[in-house]
Amino acid sequence: MNASGESAAQPRDVNDGASGALSLVLTIAVISNWRSGFQPDSANNLPGCLFAKPARRQARRSSVMWMIAAIAVLLPSVVMAFTPPNEKTIRDAIGDLSGLPVVLQRAFAPDHDSFDSIPKPGPNDWLAVHQEPGQTFDEFKISQPNRPTQSRRVIYLQLLGDFAPERSPSIDKLREFAGAFFSMEVKALSPIKIDNEKFTTRRNPNTGNPQILTGDVLNFLKARVPADAFCILAITMEDLYPEPSWNFVFGQASLRDRVGIYSFARYDPVFYGEPRAAGYETLLLRRSCKVLAHETGHMFGLAHCTYFNCLMNGSNHLAESDRRPLHLCPVCLRKLQWNIGFDVGERYTALERVNRAAGFTDEADWLSRRIKTVRE
């Protein structure tokens, strides 16, 4: 997330590269100065302003210290030592439940029979390369997230480009899933043609596939937010890129302006030159529902989850995204329920029906068990 409120979806945040690059630049600059005879008393060297004309030996010693400090800044961006939270940390993240109705206390309880622990990240996983402290329920409330109002309670899906049935998720099923997940009305708008006069496009230098510049789409959407919209999200089967130096991005959003753009192109095996195995339609729909719910969750102020194996976990690659469930953990469920105000039991019931109809049997069975737990 940057100062403008923009964030990119998987595999990494657009701005994560900036912080790592800053550390790297700092390290290289220090090493360069050190090797070239760094003089701390030079008026043109900002770090040197901290010293008062030391001797050359002291200058070298100071240079080395600056280099060590810079490397210390860089290393955390390369290897993050994430430790899964303990029980106290999890309960603190959920917050005090004592004043809530019994149904909500059951729904938000850290039931480890229902919610899997967050796995220790592998070398290339999100939490191995992104230092995220997590967001407690209390911190979420303090952040003053966007909330639906009586006059702004509709989630709009803006189709961008073609959605050929043989290679695209069902728009009706996406809309139904999002409606059940957020307990809000979801409307799909008529497709917009990808016009080079509206959007900058290019051919990806590695894949040769066409791509759309995300910033152009966000600017287009900002001027077309319906009056009754909580947010408007463009979805497309075309690949995306956020700036010329990037290979691709799955999506990008401006939370402040309540607009976003997400691509499902890379969820189709054919994109990688692989054959579509039996049941690929269900896999494509599941992946699409997952990214739609995850990224729309950010619109409601939910940060990445670090407490359970959860839909709101960050992901650095497709395999990691596939490991995430289609449901929220107790921490994130409490945040969303507080924001929207839905009935948890009714929401679970609607989701169970939609998931079973979509062929997500494992998720539907999980929801059936949760309904019993919440209502017993």
ROKEFI-457786 format. One line per field, with one value per residue (C-alpha): residue in three letters; x, y, z. Coordinates in pm, 1 decimal, always signed. Each point is the difference from the previous one (the first is absolute). Layout:
res	ala	...
xx	X	...
yy	Y	...
zz	Z	...
***
This chain:
res	met	asn	ala	ser	gly	glu	ser	ala	ala	gln	pro	arg	asp	val	asn	asp	gly	ala	ser	gly	ala	leu	ser	leu	val	leu	thr	ile	ala	val	ile	ser	asn	trp	arg	ser	gly	phe	gln	pro	asp	ser	ala	asn	asn	leu	pro	gly	cys	leu	phe	ala	lys	pro	ala	arg	arg	gln	ala	arg	arg	ser	ser	val	met	trp	met	ile	ala	ala	ile	ala	val	leu	leu	pro	ser	val	val	met	ala	phe	thr	pro	pro	asn	glu	lys	thr	ile	arg	asp	ala	ile	gly	asp	leu	ser	gly	leu	pro	val	val	leu	gln	arg	ala	phe	ala	pro	asp	his	asp	ser	phe	asp	ser	ile	pro	lys	pro	gly	pro	asn	asp	trp	leu	ala	val	his	gln	glu	pro	gly	gln	thr	phe	asp	glu	phe	lys	ile	ser	gln	pro	asn	arg	pro	thr	gln	ser	arg	arg	val	ile	tyr	leu	gln	leu	leu	gly	asp	phe	ala	pro	glu	arg	ser	pro	ser	ile	asp	lys	leu	arg	glu	phe	ala	gly	ala	phe	phe	ser	met	glu	val	lys	ala	leu	ser	pro	ile	lys	ile	asp	asn	glu	lys	phe	thr	thr	arg	arg	asn	pro	asn	thr	gly	asn	pro	gln	ile	leu	thr	gly	asp	val	leu	asn	phe	leu	lys	ala	arg	val	pro	ala	asp	ala	phe	cys	ile	leu	ala	ile	thr	met	glu	asp	leu	tyr	pro	glu	pro	ser	trp	asn	phe	val	phe	gly	gln	ala	ser	leu	arg	asp	arg	val	gly	ile	tyr	ser	phe	ala	arg	tyr	asp	pro	val	phe	tyr	gly	glu	pro	arg	ala	ala	gly	tyr	glu	thr	leu	leu	leu	arg	arg	ser	cys	lys	val	leu	ala	his	glu	thr	gly	his	met	phe	gly	leu	ala	his	cys	thr	tyr	phe	asn	cys	leu	met	asn	gly	ser	asn	his	leu	ala	glu	ser	asp	arg	arg	pro	leu	his	leu	cys	pro	val	cys	leu	arg	lys	leu	gln	trp	asn	ile	gly	phe	asp	val	gly	glu	arg	tyr	thr	ala	leu	glu	arg	val	asn	arg	ala	ala	gly	phe	thr	asp	glu	ala	asp	trp	leu	ser	arg	arg	ile	lys	thr	val	arg	glu
xx	+0.0	+140.5	-92.9	-260.9	-181.4	+92.1	+102.9	+67.0	-129.7	+209.6	+271.0	+135.3	-97.6	+104.3	+179.0	+179.8	+262.5	+50.6	+96.3	+237.2	+148.2	+53.5	+192.3	+202.6	+78.7	+108.8	+228.3	+153.8	+49.8	+178.0	+222.3	+78.6	+93.4	+206.3	+198.1	+55.0	+141.7	-311.3	+57.2	-252.9	+69.3	-100.0	-277.9	-142.5	-41.1	-300.7	+128.8	+319.3	-199.0	-12.7	+374.3	+240.5	+307.9	+135.8	+333.0	+25.0	+12.3	-308.8	-163.7	+61.9	-132.2	-310.7	-45.5	+6.9	-256.0	-227.9	+38.4	-89.6	-303.4	-115.3	+37.8	-200.1	-278.0	+20.7	+6.0	-353.9	-138.4	+178.6	-66.1	-284.7	-11.1	-375.7	-113.1	-359.2	-198.7	-64.3	-342.2	+26.8	+92.2	-298.7	-244.1	+138.8	-51.2	-363.7	-62.4	-239.9	-312.6	-169.5	-253.3	-112.6	-304.3	+67.7	-26.4	+277.0	+215.5	-20.2	+68.3	+310.9	+143.2	+345.4	-125.7	+303.5	-223.1	-154.3	+286.4	+343.2	+315.4	+192.1	+285.0	+361.7	+96.0	+229.9	+291.9	-212.0	-323.2	-151.3	+101.3	+353.3	+58.4	-258.7	+15.5	-361.8	-87.5	-365.6	-307.5	-202.4	-372.4	+64.9	+258.1	-246.4	-266.1	+248.6	+99.4	-346.7	-55.9	-249.3	-345.2	-324.7	-269.1	-372.5	+61.3	+320.9	-55.3	+58.1	+315.5	+37.1	+193.6	+111.9	+84.6	+297.7	+50.8	-134.4	-106.6	-13.9	-183.8	+265.3	+278.5	-175.0	-172.9	-377.7	-89.4	-330.7	+179.2	+258.6	-276.6	-190.6	+311.7	+94.2	-356.7	-3.6	+351.2	-62.9	-374.3	-50.6	-156.2	+243.0	-68.3	+190.9	+29.5	+7.7	+345.8	+222.0	+208.3	+374.5	+56.2	+355.4	-128.1	-114.4	+262.6	+370.4	+82.4	+312.9	+128.3	+173.8	+369.8	+20.7	-331.0	-102.4	-352.1	-191.2	-10.3	-190.9	+151.3	-181.9	+29.2	-200.4	-281.3	-7.2	-22.5	-278.6	-195.7	+47.8	-204.8	-277.6	-76.2	-380.8	-174.6	-116.2	+334.4	+203.5	+270.0	+45.4	+238.7	+107.3	+63.0	+167.6	+144.6	+285.8	+336.8	+98.1	+309.5	+34.7	+296.8	+241.1	+272.7	-233.1	-61.8	-362.5	-234.5	-316.2	-180.0	+14.2	-239.1	-45.9	-177.0	-58.8	-182.2	-174.1	+113.7	+204.8	+101.3	+69.8	+99.4	-92.6	+220.9	+277.0	-244.7	-60.4	+257.3	+5.4	+167.0	+310.4	-22.7	-144.9	-300.0	-334.0	-55.9	-341.9	-175.3	+206.0	-318.3	-55.2	+365.4	-13.8	-323.3	+139.3	+317.2	-202.3	-241.6	+295.9	+181.5	-326.0	-88.2	+357.5	+45.4	-350.5	+75.7	+276.5	-264.7	-167.0	+328.9	+116.1	+378.5	+183.5	-58.6	+288.6	-201.9	-155.5	-4.3	-247.1	-137.1	+168.4	+352.0	+241.0	+130.4	+315.3	-79.8	-288.1	+71.4	-8.7	-325.8	-150.6	+85.8	-219.6	-357.3	-306.6	-105.1	+108.7	+163.8	-161.3	+209.8	-89.7	-361.3	-46.7	+140.2	-229.6	-304.9	+62.3	+43.9	-309.2	-223.1	-119.7	-152.1	+281.5	-233.6	-191.0	+327.1	+137.4	-325.8	+8.3	+366.6	-60.8	-266.2	+213.0	+314.6	-182.9	-161.4	+340.9	+154.5	+212.8	-109.0	+275.7	-80.2	-374.8	+53.0	+215.1	-275.5	-260.2	+207.9	+44.3	-374.6	-57.8	+271.6	-130.8	-365.6	+29.5
yy	+0.0	+339.9	+350.8	+28.8	-305.1	-215.3	-360.1	-275.9	-349.9	-312.2	-97.4	+305.3	+351.3	+258.1	+194.1	-290.9	+25.3	+365.9	-64.4	-277.9	+217.0	+284.4	-231.7	-130.7	+349.3	+103.1	-301.9	+51.3	+371.0	-66.7	-268.0	+229.3	+286.9	-232.3	-139.9	+341.7	+160.1	+119.8	+327.9	+50.6	+372.1	+65.5	+257.9	-191.9	-323.1	-5.7	-267.5	+202.1	+284.0	-206.0	+24.7	+289.1	-51.1	-328.7	-147.2	-229.6	-312.3	+108.9	+70.1	-357.8	-135.4	+213.6	-113.0	-361.2	+71.9	+163.8	-303.3	-238.0	+209.8	+1.5	-377.1	-38.1	+199.0	-212.0	-347.6	+2.9	+63.1	-311.8	-253.5	+44.2	-222.3	-33.7	-184.0	-129.7	+171.8	-161.0	-33.5	+329.1	+193.1	-149.8	+81.5	+353.9	+37.0	-113.5	+237.5	-8.0	-203.6	+19.5	+267.8	-168.5	-223.7	-370.9	-73.8	+248.6	-127.2	-347.2	+132.1	+194.2	-257.3	-133.7	-351.3	-193.4	-288.6	+235.9	+235.4	-123.7	+160.1	+221.3	-208.6	+94.2	+165.4	-164.1	+193.1	+155.9	+46.7	+338.3	+23.5	-111.4	+320.4	+240.8	+117.1	+34.2	+45.6	-90.8	+209.9	-57.8	+69.7	+304.7	+134.0	-56.1	+211.9	+278.5	+10.0	+136.8	-224.1	+65.9	-118.0	-43.0	+259.6	-0.1	+173.7	-186.9	-373.3	-153.5	-174.6	+49.4	-233.1	+173.1	-251.2	+104.8	-172.2	-336.7	-279.8	-296.7	-285.2	-260.3	+191.8	+220.7	-44.8	+36.2	+361.9	-104.8	-237.5	+264.6	+246.0	-253.1	-92.5	+360.9	+78.6	-285.5	+70.2	+368.1	-24.6	+291.0	+55.2	-60.4	+123.4	-82.4	+283.1	-47.5	-76.6	+286.3	-48.6	+28.7	+317.3	+119.6	+356.0	-64.4	-243.2	-39.7	-352.1	-192.1	-346.5	-160.4	-29.5	-349.8	-165.1	+204.3	+21.9	+330.3	+199.9	+302.9	+277.1	-9.2	+372.3	+88.6	-230.9	+141.8	+354.5	-107.2	-155.0	+296.4	+217.9	-259.9	-111.3	-38.9	+207.3	-308.6	-182.7	-108.4	-83.4	-82.6	-275.7	-65.8	-365.5	-120.7	-303.1	+212.7	+13.2	+317.4	+205.2	+297.9	+171.9	-72.0	-145.7	-269.4	-338.3	-24.1	+43.2	-191.8	+320.7	+344.9	+215.8	+348.8	-48.3	+371.1	+25.7	-338.1	-134.7	-300.8	-213.8	-375.8	-252.1	-367.9	-67.1	-181.6	-230.5	-189.6	-281.0	+87.3	+331.6	-200.2	-226.5	-286.2	-210.8	+50.5	-310.8	-134.8	+231.4	+305.5	+210.2	-56.5	+77.7	+322.8	+106.1	-81.1	+200.2	+289.7	+0.3	-9.1	+300.1	+194.2	-53.0	+65.8	+323.7	+126.6	-76.9	+258.1	+250.9	-49.4	+69.2	-355.9	-30.2	-325.5	-261.2	-148.9	-193.9	-300.4	-166.8	+251.6	+143.4	+329.0	-148.6	+162.6	-219.6	+25.2	-263.6	-206.2	-311.0	+208.7	+160.9	-343.6	-103.1	+273.8	-96.4	+178.1	+109.3	+255.7	-77.8	+124.6	+319.6	+101.2	-115.9	+227.6	+294.9	-55.4	-61.9	+320.9	+193.0	-128.7	-115.2	-329.7	-294.7	-259.1	-300.1	+132.3	+81.7	-350.3	-150.6	+206.0	-84.1	-372.2	+0.0	+196.0	-206.0	-330.0	+115.2	+109.3	-339.7	+112.7	-301.5	+18.3	+362.6	-67.5	-284.5	+226.5	+262.2	-259.7	-87.7	+366.6	+63.1	-273.3	+139.3	+356.0	-94.0	-284.4
zz	+0.0	-85.8	+106.3	-268.8	+125.0	-296.2	+31.0	-245.6	+24.7	-15.3	-47.4	+181.7	+84.4	-260.0	+269.8	+165.5	-269.0	+84.5	+361.3	-100.0	-272.6	+248.0	+230.3	-292.5	-128.0	+348.2	+27.0	-344.0	+64.1	+327.1	-150.8	-290.6	+229.4	+218.4	-292.7	-154.3	+311.7	+178.4	+182.1	+279.6	+21.0	-357.9	-25.5	-295.3	+191.2	+230.3	+241.2	+34.6	+154.4	+316.4	+49.2	+64.1	-220.3	+140.6	-104.9	-302.3	+218.7	+184.0	-334.3	-115.0	+329.4	-32.8	-359.5	+108.3	+269.9	-256.8	-224.8	+285.7	+86.1	-361.9	-31.9	+320.5	-166.4	-314.6	+151.7	+145.1	-348.3	-126.0	+277.3	+247.5	+306.3	+45.8	+311.2	+7.9	+277.2	+337.2	+163.3	+190.3	-314.1	-181.6	+280.4	+24.2	-376.6	+25.5	+289.7	+293.0	-80.9	+338.6	-97.9	-321.6	-58.3	+53.7	-373.8	-77.8	+285.0	-152.5	-350.0	+105.4	+242.7	-103.4	-67.6	-121.9	-111.2	-255.9	-82.2	-103.3	+135.7	-238.1	-143.7	+41.4	-330.5	-250.5	-154.5	-276.5	+193.7	+82.3	+364.5	-80.8	-196.2	+141.7	+358.1	+111.5	+367.8	-48.2	+69.9	+315.5	+20.2	+218.8	-245.5	-282.4	+174.3	+71.5	-369.2	-89.0	-303.7	-276.8	+108.1	-195.8	+59.8	-65.7	-331.9	-98.9	+42.5	-344.3	-122.5	-374.9	-228.1	-318.5	-271.1	-211.2	-335.0	-109.8	+234.8	-235.8	+175.5	-81.9	+175.1	+256.7	+335.3	+5.2	+72.6	+157.1	+237.5	+87.2	+75.3	+211.8	+195.5	+69.4	+103.6	+252.8	+124.1	+76.6	+62.4	-238.3	-338.4	-285.8	-352.0	-318.4	-250.5	-376.9	-141.4	-111.1	-311.0	+48.4	-198.5	-59.2	+23.0	+359.6	+123.7	-61.7	-117.0	-89.3	-82.0	+296.0	-93.4	+152.5	-89.8	-302.2	+144.9	-8.2	+325.1	+130.6	+212.3	+335.5	+73.0	-310.4	+108.1	+352.7	-134.4	-235.0	+288.4	+236.1	-231.7	-25.5	+355.3	+21.6	+266.1	+191.1	-24.1	+297.6	-255.2	-366.8	-104.0	-355.9	-83.4	-316.3	-173.0	-133.3	+173.5	+190.1	+76.3	+240.1	-166.4	-288.3	+222.0	+137.9	-158.0	+118.4	+294.2	+90.5	+96.9	+153.7	+200.6	+135.1	+331.9	+51.9	-333.0	+41.4	-337.7	-103.8	-297.6	+14.7	-264.5	-12.9	-304.0	+188.2	+177.9	-324.7	-60.2	-369.8	+86.4	+97.6	-301.6	+205.3	-103.2	+171.3	+207.3	+85.8	+243.3	-90.7	-15.4	+372.0	+73.5	-200.8	+172.0	+344.6	-60.7	-138.3	+296.2	+235.4	-145.5	-36.1	+368.1	+117.5	-189.4	+74.0	+366.0	-21.5	-110.4	+338.0	+177.5	+69.4	-8.3	-66.8	+268.3	+199.9	+258.8	-178.8	-338.4	-140.1	-321.8	+94.3	+15.2	-242.6	-281.6	-204.3	-263.3	-133.6	+209.4	+317.0	-110.3	-64.9	+358.0	+145.2	+91.6	-133.7	+348.6	+258.5	+332.9	+326.3	+1.4	-354.2	+31.8	+300.8	-195.8	-296.7	+217.5	+195.6	-325.1	-183.8	+286.0	-152.4	+185.6	+17.4	-10.8	-301.5	-176.0	+59.7	-128.3	-321.0	-55.6	+56.3	-269.7	-249.9	+62.5	-40.3	-324.4	-130.0	+71.7	+296.1	+204.5	+260.9	+76.3	+8.8	+247.7	+218.1	-2.0	+99.5	+306.5	+88.1	-21.5	+256.6	+227.8	-13.8	+50.7	+251.6
***
